[in-house]
């Protein structure tokens, strides 16, 4: 069941949009470096990022920092970010892209294509994943934010390093937004909240593509949060930027396998 809501209620809990999050210190040196692609070698994965979320939202850097077509033939690819000019969302899972946009009638349109640019993006190549069961008490966005680094440490991954992860489940609820900037008005944090088209999806088979890093808030995770998560439905007809989550039963966390 899918519904559109025009106003996001404050009581919904943790939000993956940084402008709704609590204040935090931004690592400005990382943000400055992010003007060029940065490569981080992890155990079982290669992670890269370009641009910075904070620069896009606060300083209006909306033009493409990367052409997604340069990644089109990249194997084992997972990535998330917005479409240039903030006219949609990008989600890549197992090298399958989703470009989610809001149609003129307010419905969601997803194109399975790399034909877009991005003002910032985080992506990783992960050849092999290790599956871990998620206990039933881990249900929400906040629960997941705490569970991912604990699980990484338990299998020998460094939880202090930027880390890609996946969640597979029949989701009880995904509340998400798709950026829908119309026109060319100058952009700022106040405008950013207004261009989010908010939707809900219930009882959906989906894969969540996520990245964890406490050290990259304002770069590729939101200020006030250590994770940034998007999703694709199994048929790739819906995708977007998750801001509230209720995991279903038998959910599985996948981490890179060294």
Backbone as CSV, one residue per row, in Angstrom:
resi,resn,N_x,N_y,N_z,CA_x,CA_y,CA_z,C_x,C_y,C_z
1,UNK,0.854,-1.178,0.000,0.000,0.000,0.000,0.892,1.229,0.000
2,UNK,0.639,2.157,-0.931,1.481,3.335,-1.083,0.632,4.566,-0.891
3,UNK,1.116,5.519,-0.087,0.399,6.767,0.090,1.369,7.926,0.089
4,UNK,0.900,9.082,-0.320,1.708,10.298,-0.362,1.289,11.195,0.787
5,UNK,2.260,11.709,1.531,1.947,12.649,2.592,2.681,13.947,2.338
6,UNK,1.974,15.045,2.440,2.580,16.333,2.117,3.363,16.921,3.273
7,UNK,3.076,16.492,4.507,3.752,17.058,5.672,4.372,15.934,6.489
8,UNK,5.633,16.058,6.824,6.319,15.079,7.657,6.103,15.432,9.118
9,UNK,5.552,14.495,9.885,5.274,14.747,11.295,6.547,14.549,12.129
10,UNK,6.751,15.462,13.070,7.958,15.402,13.894,8.014,14.141,14.734
11,UNK,6.879,13.557,15.045,6.842,12.382,15.922,7.292,11.107,15.253
12,UNK,7.667,11.171,13.990,7.987,9.945,13.266,9.316,9.347,13.679
13,UNK,10.167,10.074,14.361,11.416,9.481,14.825,12.578,9.835,13.938
14,UNK,13.689,9.048,14.014,14.925,9.384,13.323,14.713,9.558,11.836
15,UNK,15.334,10.583,11.303,15.176,10.920,9.889,16.539,10.917,9.230
16,UNK,16.629,10.401,8.013,17.926,10.360,7.352,18.192,11.606,6.526
17,UNK,17.306,12.591,6.609,17.610,13.892,6.030,18.278,14.751,7.094
18,UNK,19.497,15.222,6.851,20.257,15.852,7.935,19.618,17.124,8.428
19,UNK,18.827,17.801,7.594,18.237,19.055,8.055,17.188,18.807,9.121
20,UNK,16.715,17.569,9.269,15.771,17.232,10.328,16.478,16.653,11.537
21,UNK,17.793,16.422,11.463,18.518,15.734,12.522,19.005,16.688,13.589
22,UNK,19.626,16.112,14.604,20.163,16.915,15.692,21.482,17.532,15.279
23,UNK,21.884,18.640,15.890,23.148,19.275,15.531,24.330,18.346,15.777
24,UNK,25.342,18.468,14.938,26.557,17.673,15.107,27.719,18.427,14.491
25,UNK,28.904,18.026,14.852,30.102,18.656,14.315,30.426,18.041,12.969
26,UNK,30.624,18.870,11.964,30.978,18.394,10.639,32.490,18.362,10.499
27,UNK,33.003,17.280,9.962,34.432,17.193,9.686,34.696,18.000,8.409
28,UNK,35.082,19.248,8.552,35.200,20.133,7.411,36.325,19.734,6.482
29,UNK,37.369,19.100,7.002,38.451,18.667,6.124,37.980,17.588,5.171
30,UNK,37.132,16.660,5.658,36.579,15.632,4.784,35.678,16.252,3.745
31,UNK,34.866,17.235,4.165,33.970,17.886,3.215,34.759,18.568,2.109
32,UNK,35.876,19.176,2.467,36.695,19.842,1.461,37.306,18.833,0.502
33,UNK,37.781,17.704,1.036,38.377,16.685,0.189,37.363,16.103,-0.793
34,UNK,36.085,16.115,-0.392,35.070,15.423,-1.162,34.752,16.095,-2.490
35,UNK,35.408,17.253,-2.799,35.243,17.851,-4.119,35.829,16.955,-5.208
36,UNK,36.719,16.050,-4.851,37.277,15.063,-5.769,36.946,13.671,-5.248
37,UNK,36.829,12.684,-6.157,36.529,11.322,-5.682,37.579,10.829,-4.694
38,UNK,37.098,10.276,-3.605,37.963,9.733,-2.556,37.776,8.219,-2.527
39,UNK,38.879,7.490,-2.417,38.848,6.025,-2.403,39.265,5.520,-1.032
40,UNK,38.467,4.608,-0.481,38.786,3.962,0.792,38.749,2.451,0.584
41,UNK,39.860,1.798,0.851,39.947,0.345,0.725,39.520,-0.288,2.042
42,UNK,38.485,-1.113,1.985,38.033,-1.827,3.169,38.298,-3.310,3.034
43,UNK,37.977,-4.041,4.063,38.163,-5.491,4.052,37.003,-6.134,3.302
44,UNK,37.273,-6.521,2.043,36.233,-7.123,1.214,35.461,-6.142,0.372
45,UNK,35.883,-4.879,0.335,35.159,-3.889,-0.474,36.058,-2.705,-0.818
46,UNK,35.703,-2.036,-1.911,36.283,-0.746,-2.288,35.177,0.292,-2.217
47,UNK,35.387,1.355,-1.472,34.380,2.400,-1.301,34.923,3.710,-1.844
48,UNK,34.041,4.445,-2.511,34.395,5.759,-3.035,33.266,6.738,-2.775
49,UNK,33.618,8.016,-2.695,32.583,9.043,-2.621,33.075,10.299,-3.314
50,UNK,32.120,11.097,-3.777,32.429,12.354,-4.455,31.387,13.377,-4.037
51,UNK,31.793,14.642,-3.977,30.885,15.686,-3.539,30.610,15.588,-2.049
52,UNK,29.736,16.451,-1.553,29.401,16.452,-0.133,27.966,16.920,0.045
53,UNK,27.207,16.162,0.820,25.809,16.497,1.070,25.658,17.917,1.621
54,UNK,26.532,18.270,2.547,26.445,19.597,3.159,26.642,20.706,2.133
55,UNK,27.578,20.525,1.199,27.823,21.534,0.175,26.613,21.689,-0.740
56,UNK,25.944,20.580,-1.029,24.759,20.638,-1.877,23.619,21.350,-1.174
57,UNK,23.350,20.958,0.061,22.188,21.498,0.768,22.419,22.932,1.236
58,UNK,23.555,23.200,1.828,23.808,24.511,2.422,24.301,25.538,1.409
59,UNK,25.133,25.101,0.469,25.794,26.045,-0.431,25.322,25.954,-1.873
60,UNK,24.309,25.140,-2.108,23.680,25.123,-3.423,24.517,24.542,-4.539
61,UNK,25.429,23.595,-4.209,26.198,22.927,-5.260,25.355,21.781,-5.823
62,UNK,24.564,22.086,-6.835,23.564,21.157,-7.350,23.969,20.488,-8.658
63,UNK,24.988,21.017,-9.326,25.416,20.463,-10.611,26.101,19.116,-10.401
64,UNK,26.218,18.372,-11.483,26.801,17.032,-11.404,28.283,17.097,-11.071
65,UNK,28.668,16.359,-10.036,30.075,16.130,-9.721,30.564,14.840,-10.363
66,UNK,29.608,13.999,-10.808,29.929,12.714,-11.419,28.836,12.343,-12.397
67,UNK,29.225,11.842,-13.563,28.298,11.291,-14.545,28.152,9.795,-14.245
68,UNK,26.941,9.363,-13.918,26.734,7.962,-13.557,27.092,6.997,-14.680
69,UNK,27.086,7.474,-15.910,27.423,6.583,-17.027,28.850,6.045,-16.922
70,UNK,29.706,6.743,-16.179,31.069,6.246,-15.999,31.105,5.006,-15.112
71,UNK,30.015,4.722,-14.400,29.944,3.551,-13.523,29.141,2.409,-14.131
72,UNK,28.625,2.597,-15.332,27.638,1.675,-15.900,28.141,0.243,-16.004
73,UNK,29.398,0.048,-16.285,29.940,-1.307,-16.463,30.694,-1.805,-15.226
74,UNK,30.490,-1.141,-14.107,31.182,-1.526,-12.880,30.480,-2.711,-12.228
75,UNK,31.171,-3.829,-12.016,30.516,-4.993,-11.401,30.363,-4.826,-9.887
76,UNK,29.397,-5.553,-9.336,29.193,-5.616,-7.877,29.038,-4.220,-7.272
77,UNK,28.256,-3.365,-7.936,28.180,-1.948,-7.589,26.946,-1.645,-6.733
78,UNK,27.172,-0.836,-5.689,26.113,-0.395,-4.784,26.350,1.083,-4.494
79,UNK,25.328,1.916,-4.642,25.536,3.340,-4.419,24.249,4.090,-4.169
80,UNK,24.369,5.276,-3.541,23.215,6.117,-3.250,23.607,7.593,-3.312
81,UNK,22.621,8.415,-3.680,22.799,9.864,-3.735,21.608,10.492,-4.431
82,UNK,21.612,11.812,-4.638,20.538,12.482,-5.364,20.891,12.702,-6.834
83,UNK,19.884,12.885,-7.649,20.098,13.287,-9.045,20.472,14.772,-9.066
84,UNK,21.290,15.152,-10.026,21.726,16.548,-10.135,20.527,17.491,-10.161
85,UNK,20.749,18.693,-9.638,19.711,19.711,-9.482,18.610,19.268,-8.516
86,UNK,18.851,18.171,-7.795,17.931,17.648,-6.778,16.558,17.348,-7.370
87,UNK,16.582,16.669,-8.525,15.341,16.322,-9.209,15.083,14.813,-9.167
88,UNK,15.487,14.179,-8.056,15.242,12.758,-7.900,16.305,12.103,-7.036
89,UNK,16.211,10.777,-6.941,17.106,9.992,-6.090,17.737,8.858,-6.895
90,UNK,18.980,8.547,-6.559,19.734,7.469,-7.196,19.952,6.343,-6.201
91,UNK,19.620,5.124,-6.609,19.921,3.934,-5.812,20.453,2.866,-6.758
92,UNK,21.597,2.282,-6.427,22.191,1.217,-7.237,22.394,0.006,-6.349
93,UNK,21.824,-1.124,-6.737,21.960,-2.368,-5.978,22.371,-3.475,-6.927
94,UNK,23.517,-4.091,-6.654,24.053,-5.162,-7.515,24.126,-4.705,-8.966
95,UNK,24.601,-3.480,-9.165,24.799,-2.850,-10.477,23.493,-2.557,-11.210
96,UNK,22.351,-2.684,-10.529,21.053,-2.334,-11.122,20.653,-0.954,-10.614
97,UNK,20.562,0.042,-11.524,20.258,1.401,-11.080,18.758,1.663,-10.973
98,UNK,18.402,2.576,-10.074,17.061,3.144,-9.996,17.205,4.657,-9.962
99,UNK,16.601,5.337,-10.920,16.491,6.794,-10.891,15.042,7.108,-10.565
100,UNK,14.774,7.502,-9.324,13.406,7.755,-8.877,13.104,9.245,-8.982
101,UNK,12.003,9.569,-9.642,11.561,10.952,-9.781,10.064,11.038,-9.471
102,UNK,9.621,12.259,-9.189,8.200,12.494,-8.971,7.590,12.987,-10.281
103,UNK,6.584,12.273,-10.765,5.907,12.668,-11.996,5.037,13.902,-11.746
104,UNK,4.622,14.592,-12.819,3.762,15.778,-12.656,2.472,15.505,-11.898
105,UNK,1.956,14.265,-11.969,0.723,13.943,-11.242,0.974,13.548,-9.788
106,UNK,2.242,13.620,-9.344,2.578,13.299,-7.964,2.936,11.855,-7.717
107,UNK,2.848,11.006,-8.717,3.210,9.603,-8.554,4.712,9.414,-8.743
108,UNK,5.202,8.212,-8.427,6.626,7.898,-8.513,6.936,7.258,-9.863
109,UNK,7.982,7.733,-10.501,8.482,7.115,-11.718,9.917,6.667,-11.521
110,UNK,10.200,5.410,-11.817,11.558,4.876,-11.671,12.073,4.451,-13.037
111,UNK,13.263,4.924,-13.371,13.927,4.553,-14.616,15.150,3.718,-14.269
112,UNK,15.271,2.544,-14.885,16.430,1.683,-14.648,17.530,2.073,-15.625
113,UNK,18.278,3.121,-15.245,19.227,3.737,-16.163,20.339,4.424,-15.390
114,UNK,21.504,4.574,-16.055,22.614,5.353,-15.523,22.679,6.739,-16.162
115,UNK,21.635,7.136,-16.869,21.638,8.393,-17.618,21.301,9.565,-16.703
116,UNK,22.228,9.926,-15.847,22.040,11.059,-14.938,23.378,11.450,-14.342
117,UNK,23.425,12.661,-13.800,24.568,13.101,-13.026,24.175,13.233,-11.563
118,UNK,25.176,13.331,-10.695,24.926,13.438,-9.252,25.817,14.526,-8.647
119,UNK,25.270,15.358,-7.748,26.114,16.340,-7.071,26.961,15.723,-5.971
120,UNK,26.480,14.618,-5.381,27.301,13.815,-4.472,26.822,12.376,-4.547
121,UNK,27.725,11.463,-4.281,27.409,10.037,-4.359,28.406,9.273,-3.496
122,UNK,27.928,8.226,-2.837,28.804,7.250,-2.198,28.506,5.912,-2.828
123,UNK,29.561,5.173,-3.182,29.357,3.885,-3.832,30.461,2.916,-3.444
124,UNK,30.178,1.639,-3.614,31.155,0.607,-3.248,31.023,-0.574,-4.185
125,UNK,32.125,-1.264,-4.373,32.138,-2.565,-5.040,32.330,-3.630,-3.971
126,UNK,31.375,-4.536,-3.908,31.398,-5.606,-2.911,31.151,-6.927,-3.625
127,UNK,32.189,-7.704,-3.899,32.006,-8.961,-4.647,31.222,-10.016,-3.886
128,UNK,31.455,-10.108,-2.556,30.823,-11.166,-1.765,30.289,-10.565,-0.470
129,UNK,29.055,-10.965,-0.115,28.429,-10.486,1.116,28.309,-11.622,2.126
130,UNK,28.339,-11.261,3.392,28.135,-12.181,4.501,26.782,-11.842,5.145
131,UNK,25.885,-12.841,5.239,24.541,-12.614,5.771,24.484,-12.906,7.268
132,UNK,23.850,-12.000,7.999,23.660,-12.144,9.439,22.186,-11.909,9.769
133,UNK,21.576,-12.758,10.580,20.178,-12.518,10.949,20.056,-11.277,11.831
134,UNK,18.978,-10.545,11.619,18.700,-9.367,12.441,17.704,-9.771,13.524
135,UNK,18.042,-9.587,14.777,17.125,-10.001,15.850,15.829,-9.185,15.817
136,UNK,14.736,-9.750,16.327,13.429,-9.091,16.215,13.346,-7.753,16.933
137,UNK,14.228,-7.513,17.920,14.169,-6.231,18.619,14.787,-5.088,17.806
138,UNK,15.486,-5.420,16.713,16.025,-4.391,15.818,14.975,-4.122,14.745
139,UNK,14.320,-2.987,14.828,13.186,-2.721,13.950,13.261,-1.364,13.245
140,UNK,13.789,-0.370,13.939,13.656,0.999,13.463,14.955,1.520,12.845
141,UNK,14.874,2.729,12.317,16.048,3.416,11.780,17.127,3.528,12.856
142,UNK,16.720,3.976,14.058,17.684,4.125,15.152,18.282,2.810,15.596
143,UNK,17.454,1.760,15.644,17.960,0.433,16.000,19.033,-0.015,15.011
144,UNK,18.767,0.216,13.749,19.694,-0.200,12.701,21.007,0.564,12.786
145,UNK,20.920,1.843,13.094,22.124,2.673,13.199,23.074,2.139,14.273
146,UNK,22.520,1.608,15.357,23.351,1.031,16.416,23.785,-0.394,16.106
147,UNK,22.944,-1.144,15.384,23.197,-2.557,15.140,24.300,-2.787,14.100
148,UNK,24.364,-1.950,13.088,25.320,-2.172,11.996,26.767,-2.165,12.489
149,UNK,27.233,-1.148,13.218,28.644,-1.184,13.647,28.938,-2.315,14.626
150,UNK,27.984,-2.672,15.497,28.197,-3.804,16.407,28.379,-5.096,15.612
151,UNK,27.556,-5.275,14.603,27.642,-6.483,13.776,28.931,-6.510,12.980
152,UNK,29.345,-5.347,12.461,30.602,-5.280,11.720,31.766,-5.717,12.602
153,UNK,31.809,-5.201,13.816,32.891,-5.577,14.737,32.864,-7.064,15.059
154,UNK,31.668,-7.643,15.129,31.545,-9.058,15.501,32.085,-9.997,14.435
155,UNK,32.184,-9.531,13.185,32.705,-10.388,12.111,34.084,-9.921,11.643
156,UNK,34.742,-9.067,12.434,36.109,-8.674,12.140,36.275,-7.477,11.231
157,UNK,35.186,-6.767,10.928,35.296,-5.535,10.147,35.540,-4.360,11.091
158,UNK,36.185,-3.341,10.577,36.488,-2.162,11.373,35.271,-1.237,11.376
159,UNK,34.551,-1.104,12.496,33.345,-0.269,12.521,33.636,1.219,12.440
160,UNK,34.923,1.602,12.571,35.295,3.012,12.483,35.608,3.428,11.047
161,UNK,35.646,2.452,10.132,35.854,2.751,8.720,34.512,2.890,8.017
162,UNK,34.421,3.731,6.983,33.191,3.770,6.189,32.850,2.375,5.694
163,UNK,31.575,2.028,5.753,31.162,0.641,5.537,29.862,0.569,4.743
164,UNK,29.837,-0.178,3.631,28.564,-0.440,2.958,27.846,-1.609,3.629
165,UNK,26.526,-1.612,3.552,25.752,-2.737,4.067,24.430,-2.836,3.318
166,UNK,23.814,-4.000,3.409,22.506,-4.248,2.799,21.561,-4.795,3.855
167,UNK,20.267,-4.566,3.662,19.219,-5.209,4.437,18.247,-5.838,3.455
168,UNK,17.926,-7.095,3.681,16.906,-7.765,2.861,15.766,-8.182,3.780
169,UNK,14.532,-7.837,3.386,13.382,-8.147,4.227,12.103,-7.808,3.468
170,UNK,11.002,-8.368,3.971,9.703,-7.823,3.627,9.442,-6.728,4.656
171,UNK,9.520,-5.484,4.221,9.474,-4.353,5.142,8.035,-4.080,5.581
172,UNK,7.850,-3.952,6.892,6.521,-3.574,7.380,6.175,-2.154,6.953
173,UNK,7.148,-1.254,7.022,6.911,0.132,6.618,8.217,0.768,6.161
174,UNK,8.158,1.437,5.047,9.239,2.322,4.617,8.611,3.696,4.389
175,UNK,9.060,4.670,5.150,8.704,6.055,4.846,9.914,6.670,4.161
176,UNK,9.706,7.265,3.016,10.832,7.740,2.219,10.465,9.020,1.500
177,UNK,11.504,9.691,1.030,11.238,10.865,0.210,12.030,10.794,-1.097
178,UNK,11.539,11.552,-2.053,12.197,11.764,-3.337,12.319,13.267,-3.524
179,UNK,13.531,13.744,-3.741,13.726,15.172,-3.962,13.057,15.587,-5.269
180,UNK,12.345,16.700,-5.225,11.551,17.125,-6.388,11.671,18.641,-6.552
181,UNK,12.883,19.097,-6.807,13.117,20.530,-7.017,12.583,20.940,-8.382
182,UNK,11.757,21.967,-8.381,11.163,22.483,-9.610,11.651,23.911,-9.803
183,UNK,12.094,24.211,-11.009,12.621,25.540,-11.272,14.068,25.658,-10.862
184,UNK,14.577,26.887,-10.865,15.998,27.131,-10.634,16.250,28.103,-9.495
185,UNK,15.337,28.162,-8.544,15.528,29.038,-7.390,16.765,28.615,-6.598
186,UNK,17.481,29.593,-6.039,18.668,29.289,-5.236,18.297,28.340,-4.103
187,UNK,19.206,27.416,-3.804,18.890,26.362,-2.847,19.574,26.606,-1.509
188,UNK,18.879,26.201,-0.424,19.439,26.270,0.917,18.725,25.238,1.788
189,UNK,19.070,25.187,3.083,18.502,24.164,3.962,16.988,24.285,4.081
190,UNK,16.491,25.512,4.148,15.042,25.700,4.252,14.334,25.188,3.005
191,UNK,14.878,25.512,1.839,14.294,25.041,0.585,14.373,23.522,0.492
192,UNK,15.433,22.941,1.047,15.637,21.503,0.923,14.490,20.727,1.573
193,UNK,14.028,21.192,2.703,12.924,20.518,3.375,11.641,20.603,2.542
194,UNK,11.477,21.700,1.816,10.248,21.913,1.066,10.162,21.097,-0.218
195,UNK,11.292,20.635,-0.731,11.266,19.913,-2.013,11.205,18.393,-1.837
196,UNK,11.042,17.946,-0.605,10.962,16.510,-0.359,9.520,16.035,-0.518
197,UNK,9.294,15.192,-1.509,7.991,14.540,-1.672,8.026,13.252,-0.859
198,UNK,7.146,13.144,0.153,7.191,12.049,1.119,6.135,11.002,0.787
199,UNK,6.558,9.731,0.854,5.694,8.600,0.526,5.826,7.530,1.600
200,UNK,4.882,6.608,1.602,4.949,5.429,2.464,4.715,4.180,1.634
201,UNK,5.410,3.125,2.016,5.262,1.826,1.375,5.157,0.790,2.476
202,UNK,4.128,-0.055,2.410,3.901,-1.067,3.439,3.987,-2.469,2.859
203,UNK,4.506,-3.393,3.684,4.575,-4.812,3.326,5.194,-5.009,1.939
204,UNK,6.392,-4.494,1.772,7.073,-4.535,0.478,8.366,-5.336,0.561
205,UNK,8.546,-6.244,-0.402,9.832,-6.924,-0.544,10.826,-5.926,-1.118
206,UNK,11.916,-5.711,-0.398,12.849,-4.676,-0.820,14.255,-4.994,-0.350
207,UNK,15.201,-4.335,-0.984,16.585,-4.354,-0.539,16.949,-2.936,-0.137
208,UNK,17.580,-2.796,1.010,18.092,-1.512,1.466,19.584,-1.462,1.185
209,UNK,20.011,-0.382,0.552,21.430,-0.123,0.311,21.841,0.980,1.274
210,UNK,22.818,0.683,2.136,23.201,1.649,3.150,24.695,1.822,3.284
211,UNK,25.067,2.948,3.888,26.467,3.234,4.186,26.538,3.786,5.603
212,UNK,27.520,3.278,6.362,27.712,3.701,7.748,29.059,4.394,7.879
213,UNK,29.063,5.544,8.545,30.309,6.208,8.934,29.982,7.357,9.876
214,UNK,30.475,7.272,11.088,30.290,8.378,12.032,31.176,9.563,11.673
215,UNK,32.234,9.320,10.889,33.214,10.368,10.579,32.873,11.162,9.321
216,UNK,31.822,10.785,8.596,31.507,11.447,7.326,30.133,12.111,7.345
217,UNK,29.707,12.563,8.522,28.443,13.282,8.605,28.539,14.599,7.838
218,UNK,27.549,14.859,7.010,27.572,16.036,6.158,28.304,15.819,4.857
219,UNK,28.929,14.654,4.702,29.601,14.311,3.445,28.739,13.286,2.696
220,UNK,28.679,12.047,3.222,27.759,11.093,2.597,26.796,10.450,3.586
221,UNK,26.886,10.823,4.858,25.793,10.524,5.787,25.285,11.856,6.329
222,UNK,24.024,11.894,6.758,23.460,13.164,7.234,24.075,13.617,8.544
223,UNK,24.124,14.912,8.775,24.530,15.433,10.072,23.539,14.926,11.114
224,UNK,24.058,14.357,12.182,23.210,13.804,13.216,22.931,12.328,13.057
225,UNK,23.478,11.705,12.004,23.266,10.277,11.789,24.522,9.654,11.197
226,UNK,24.780,8.407,11.569,25.940,7.689,11.038,25.576,6.802,9.855
227,UNK,24.290,6.747,9.474,23.904,5.932,8.320,23.084,6.749,7.328
228,UNK,23.202,6.342,6.086,22.434,6.898,4.970,21.893,5.691,4.222
229,UNK,20.568,5.601,4.068,19.974,4.404,3.480,18.936,4.752,2.419
230,UNK,18.989,4.015,1.314,17.995,4.045,0.249,17.440,2.623,0.089
231,UNK,16.438,2.473,-0.778,15.893,1.139,-1.016,15.476,0.998,-2.483
232,UNK,15.371,-0.253,-2.900,14.724,-0.649,-4.158,13.722,-1.747,-3.832
233,UNK,12.538,-1.671,-4.413,11.634,-2.810,-4.320,12.145,-3.917,-5.238
234,UNK,11.635,-5.133,-5.021,12.120,-6.289,-5.783,11.919,-6.105,-7.281
235,UNK,10.828,-5.452,-7.672,10.573,-5.249,-9.100,11.154,-3.934,-9.616
236,UNK,11.842,-3.198,-8.746,12.478,-1.926,-9.102,11.473,-0.883,-9.590
237,UNK,10.248,-0.962,-9.094,9.240,0.031,-9.466,9.165,1.187,-8.483
238,UNK,9.769,1.018,-7.302,9.786,2.065,-6.296,11.179,2.111,-5.676
239,UNK,11.657,3.305,-5.401,12.923,3.477,-4.688,12.968,4.888,-4.135
240,UNK,13.902,5.132,-3.228,14.035,6.462,-2.665,14.891,6.461,-1.410
241,UNK,14.866,7.585,-0.734,15.722,7.888,0.417,14.905,7.644,1.688
242,UNK,15.306,6.663,2.485,14.522,6.249,3.655,14.706,7.218,4.811
243,UNK,13.583,7.607,5.424,13.653,8.460,6.607,12.964,7.849,7.818
244,UNK,12.156,6.829,7.621,11.626,6.051,8.742,11.470,4.621,8.268
245,UNK,11.667,3.659,9.203,11.719,2.265,8.806,11.154,1.378,9.902
246,UNK,10.386,0.366,9.493,9.984,-0.712,10.388,10.275,-2.026,9.668
247,UNK,11.325,-2.710,10.121,11.719,-3.955,9.487,10.682,-5.043,9.753
248,UNK,10.527,-5.936,8.785,9.653,-7.082,8.965,10.377,-8.242,9.633
249,UNK,9.685,-9.361,9.732,10.274,-10.562,10.342,11.357,-11.139,9.446
250,UNK,12.297,-11.837,10.057,13.345,-12.562,9.336,14.204,-11.649,8.461
251,UNK,14.399,-10.425,8.900,15.269,-9.512,8.159,16.720,-9.959,8.273
252,UNK,17.485,-9.679,7.235,18.887,-10.102,7.167,19.767,-8.888,6.877
253,UNK,20.843,-8.769,7.646,21.880,-7.777,7.385,22.986,-8.454,6.587
254,UNK,23.454,-7.762,5.538,24.585,-8.278,4.766,25.743,-7.286,4.866
255,UNK,26.913,-7.836,5.197,28.144,-7.064,5.321,29.203,-7.637,4.374
256,UNK,30.148,-6.807,3.934,31.193,-7.329,3.051,31.934,-8.506,3.676
257,UNK,32.190,-9.512,2.840,32.913,-10.698,3.279,34.380,-10.563,2.889
258,UNK,35.236,-10.559,3.865,36.679,-10.379,3.587,37.224,-11.568,2.813
